[in-house]
Amino acid sequence: MLLHILWMILKFIFIILGVLLGILLLAVLLVLFCPVRYRASAIKEEEALTRIQADGSVSWLFHGIWIKIHFADQKLTREIRIFGISLESLKKFRGLFRRKKKRSRRPEKKPLPKKNDRQKETASIEQKNPEPVSHRAAQEIKKPDGKSAFETEKGQRPKSPGIFSRIRNKFAQIGKKIQNLKKIQNLFKDLKSRFDHWKSLWEDRRIRDALKSLKKETAVVLKHIFPTKIHGELTLGSEDPAVTGMILAVLGMTMPLHKNRIAVNPVYEGENILIGKVILKGRIYGVILLACALKIYFDKNIKYAISRWKHKEG
């Protein structure tokens, strides 16, 4: 009977551990294989520059967690929903079950402690025999011979420095200039040593391989994060046709990114126009980011480059 009870307790513990491990495994799989999706759009239908409407949203777990940002009429609003329930309603629902805190009574003010008798006596003595500040200052300024500093300064003129003191000051100035020259020389030596160190790092083959692998993984991450769908149409123009041509040249440089999915219609009629609509969508998988991070972490060349960076003298 005792063994049966013990077996039931162990069975119950194993079931709880299995459920917890299953929940943890499910959470890890969701983070790795459930994508984070994002969408952004911008619309401008009027000629006024301030009349721009923009929307952006990020969702995860099949819109279980959803964040939306809306910008219109120079006002920014946001909305957060968790499984279809807004965050504000969740806060109100949680506030219904909170107990109202009892207002604590204000403590009664205690009377200030009375002054001691000695403090009263000293205050009364100071009021009866006030000593002027000028008389105190005159007593402090007086010298042992009875003359004040003002009288001595008025009666005697400052002596001019002698020839030996002048020579000593000249040598001191020359010494300071030599010290400044030494500081400049040490600065140039430090710059030269730094340049030699960076040159040795650049000439190291393993560090170059580390930079190549880091560049490769960064390109993979950026390509994965970049929007998968982009489409839109823009109509733009300027009073100066040269400015319009310059803008078109800049937009042409971005063609490899959107792959000519944004149609641009230039206007050369001598007026400022910017009207159009752009929409983009994308998704991010955690497993791709984790794979790139593991490749960077276990790369021996990157570890070697980090060790060389930490120990610069080596």
Contacts in CASP RR format, 6 or more apart in sequence:
PFRMAT RR
TARGET T0000
AUTHOR 0000-0000-0000
METHOD contacts of the structure
MODEL  1
MLLHILWMILKFIFIILGVLLGILLLAVLLVLFCPVRYRASAIKEEEALT
RIQADGSVSWLFHGIWIKIHFADQKLTREIRIFGISLESLKKFRGLFRRK
KKRSRRPEKKPLPKKNDRQKETASIEQKNPEPVSHRAAQEIKKPDGKSAF
ETEKGQRPKSPGIFSRIRNKFAQIGKKIQNLKKIQNLFKDLKSRFDHWKS
LWEDRRIRDALKSLKKETAVVLKHIFPTKIHGELTLGSEDPAVTGMILAV
LGMTMPLHKNRIAVNPVYEGENILIGKVILKGRIYGVILLACALKIYFDK
NIKYAISRWKHKEG
30 61 0 8 1.000
31 286 0 8 1.000
32 285 0 8 1.000
32 286 0 8 1.000
32 287 0 8 1.000
32 290 0 8 1.000
33 285 0 8 1.000
33 286 0 8 1.000
33 287 0 8 1.000
34 60 0 8 1.000
34 61 0 8 1.000
34 62 0 8 1.000
35 60 0 8 1.000
35 283 0 8 1.000
35 284 0 8 1.000
35 285 0 8 1.000
35 286 0 8 1.000
36 58 0 8 1.000
36 59 0 8 1.000
36 60 0 8 1.000
36 283 0 8 1.000
36 284 0 8 1.000
36 286 0 8 1.000
37 58 0 8 1.000
37 59 0 8 1.000
37 60 0 8 1.000
37 281 0 8 1.000
37 282 0 8 1.000
37 283 0 8 1.000
37 284 0 8 1.000
38 56 0 8 1.000
38 57 0 8 1.000
38 58 0 8 1.000
38 59 0 8 1.000
38 281 0 8 1.000
38 282 0 8 1.000
38 283 0 8 1.000
38 284 0 8 1.000
39 55 0 8 1.000
39 56 0 8 1.000
39 57 0 8 1.000
39 279 0 8 1.000
39 280 0 8 1.000
39 281 0 8 1.000
39 282 0 8 1.000
40 54 0 8 1.000
40 55 0 8 1.000
40 56 0 8 1.000
40 57 0 8 1.000
40 279 0 8 1.000
40 280 0 8 1.000
41 54 0 8 1.000
41 55 0 8 1.000
41 56 0 8 1.000
41 277 0 8 1.000
41 278 0 8 1.000
41 279 0 8 1.000
41 280 0 8 1.000
42 52 0 8 1.000
42 53 0 8 1.000
42 54 0 8 1.000
42 55 0 8 1.000
42 277 0 8 1.000
42 278 0 8 1.000
43 52 0 8 1.000
43 53 0 8 1.000
43 54 0 8 1.000
43 276 0 8 1.000
43 277 0 8 1.000
44 51 0 8 1.000
44 52 0 8 1.000
44 53 0 8 1.000
44 274 0 8 1.000
44 275 0 8 1.000
44 276 0 8 1.000
44 277 0 8 1.000
45 51 0 8 1.000
45 275 0 8 1.000
45 276 0 8 1.000
46 275 0 8 1.000
47 272 0 8 1.000
47 273 0 8 1.000
47 274 0 8 1.000
47 275 0 8 1.000
49 274 0 8 1.000
50 74 0 8 1.000
52 71 0 8 1.000
52 72 0 8 1.000
53 71 0 8 1.000
53 72 0 8 1.000
54 70 0 8 1.000
54 71 0 8 1.000
54 72 0 8 1.000
55 68 0 8 1.000
55 69 0 8 1.000
55 70 0 8 1.000
55 71 0 8 1.000
56 68 0 8 1.000
56 69 0 8 1.000
56 70 0 8 1.000
57 66 0 8 1.000
57 67 0 8 1.000
57 68 0 8 1.000
57 69 0 8 1.000
58 66 0 8 1.000
58 67 0 8 1.000
59 65 0 8 1.000
59 66 0 8 1.000
59 67 0 8 1.000
63 84 0 8 1.000
64 81 0 8 1.000
64 82 0 8 1.000
64 83 0 8 1.000
64 84 0 8 1.000
65 81 0 8 1.000
65 82 0 8 1.000
65 83 0 8 1.000
66 80 0 8 1.000
66 81 0 8 1.000
66 82 0 8 1.000
66 84 0 8 1.000
67 78 0 8 1.000
67 79 0 8 1.000
67 80 0 8 1.000
67 81 0 8 1.000
68 78 0 8 1.000
68 79 0 8 1.000
68 80 0 8 1.000
69 76 0 8 1.000
69 77 0 8 1.000
69 78 0 8 1.000
70 76 0 8 1.000
70 77 0 8 1.000
70 78 0 8 1.000
70 79 0 8 1.000
71 77 0 8 1.000
79 86 0 8 1.000
79 87 0 8 1.000
80 86 0 8 1.000
80 87 0 8 1.000
81 87 0 8 1.000
82 90 0 8 1.000
138 148 0 8 1.000
141 148 0 8 1.000
141 149 0 8 1.000
141 150 0 8 1.000
142 148 0 8 1.000
143 149 0 8 1.000
143 152 0 8 1.000
161 169 0 8 1.000
197 312 0 8 1.000
201 207 0 8 1.000
201 308 0 8 1.000
202 208 0 8 1.000
204 308 0 8 1.000
206 301 0 8 1.000
206 304 0 8 1.000
206 305 0 8 1.000
207 301 0 8 1.000
207 304 0 8 1.000
207 305 0 8 1.000
207 308 0 8 1.000
209 301 0 8 1.000
210 299 0 8 1.000
210 301 0 8 1.000
210 302 0 8 1.000
210 304 0 8 1.000
210 305 0 8 1.000
211 305 0 8 1.000
213 295 0 8 1.000
213 296 0 8 1.000
213 299 0 8 1.000
213 301 0 8 1.000
213 302 0 8 1.000
214 296 0 8 1.000
214 302 0 8 1.000
217 292 0 8 1.000
217 295 0 8 1.000
217 296 0 8 1.000
220 288 0 8 1.000
220 292 0 8 1.000
221 288 0 8 1.000
221 289 0 8 1.000
221 292 0 8 1.000
224 284 0 8 1.000
224 285 0 8 1.000
224 288 0 8 1.000
224 289 0 8 1.000
225 284 0 8 1.000
226 257 0 8 1.000
226 282 0 8 1.000
227 280 0 8 1.000
227 281 0 8 1.000
227 282 0 8 1.000
228 281 0 8 1.000
228 282 0 8 1.000
228 283 0 8 1.000
229 279 0 8 1.000
229 280 0 8 1.000
229 281 0 8 1.000
229 282 0 8 1.000
230 258 0 8 1.000
230 259 0 8 1.000
230 261 0 8 1.000
230 262 0 8 1.000
230 278 0 8 1.000
230 279 0 8 1.000
230 280 0 8 1.000
230 281 0 8 1.000
231 261 0 8 1.000
231 262 0 8 1.000
231 278 0 8 1.000
231 279 0 8 1.000
232 261 0 8 1.000
232 262 0 8 1.000
232 263 0 8 1.000
232 276 0 8 1.000
232 277 0 8 1.000
232 278 0 8 1.000
232 279 0 8 1.000
233 262 0 8 1.000
233 263 0 8 1.000
233 264 0 8 1.000
233 265 0 8 1.000
233 276 0 8 1.000
233 277 0 8 1.000
234 262 0 8 1.000
234 263 0 8 1.000
234 264 0 8 1.000
234 265 0 8 1.000
234 274 0 8 1.000
234 275 0 8 1.000
234 276 0 8 1.000
234 278 0 8 1.000
235 265 0 8 1.000
235 267 0 8 1.000
235 273 0 8 1.000
235 274 0 8 1.000
235 275 0 8 1.000
235 276 0 8 1.000
236 244 0 8 1.000
236 247 0 8 1.000
236 264 0 8 1.000
236 265 0 8 1.000
236 266 0 8 1.000
236 267 0 8 1.000
236 273 0 8 1.000
236 274 0 8 1.000
236 275 0 8 1.000
237 243 0 8 1.000
237 244 0 8 1.000
237 247 0 8 1.000
237 266 0 8 1.000
237 267 0 8 1.000
237 268 0 8 1.000
237 269 0 8 1.000
237 270 0 8 1.000
237 271 0 8 1.000
237 272 0 8 1.000
237 273 0 8 1.000
237 274 0 8 1.000
238 244 0 8 1.000
238 247 0 8 1.000
238 270 0 8 1.000
238 272 0 8 1.000
239 270 0 8 1.000
239 271 0 8 1.000
239 272 0 8 1.000
240 270 0 8 1.000
241 268 0 8 1.000
241 270 0 8 1.000
244 266 0 8 1.000
244 267 0 8 1.000
244 268 0 8 1.000
245 266 0 8 1.000
248 264 0 8 1.000
248 266 0 8 1.000
251 262 0 8 1.000
251 264 0 8 1.000
262 278 0 8 1.000
267 273 0 8 1.000
296 302 0 8 1.000
308 314 0 8 1.000
END
